[in-house]
């Protein structure tokens, strides 16, 4: 949960510092990411704190959210890096 708050602060500072160099769609993607990712991380943190390490369906849902988040970040980095590499 602490990392989610740290990620939110980091993304705000990163967008203020480097937001002018991004294209409009990349900036929109980063803004959406800076809102959605900390929410998912906080949700998974709350699930782990309140459910513990039991194998409940809610814990499996939290792990699915983290897995989907990792897949999204991987795809986003590949797409944005390939666009900037072409320039």
PyMOL commands that set and color helices and strands:
alter all, ss='L'
color gray80, all
select helices_A, chain A and resi 2-21+24-51+57-86
alter helices_A, ss='H'
color red, helices_A
deselect
rebuild
show_as cartoon
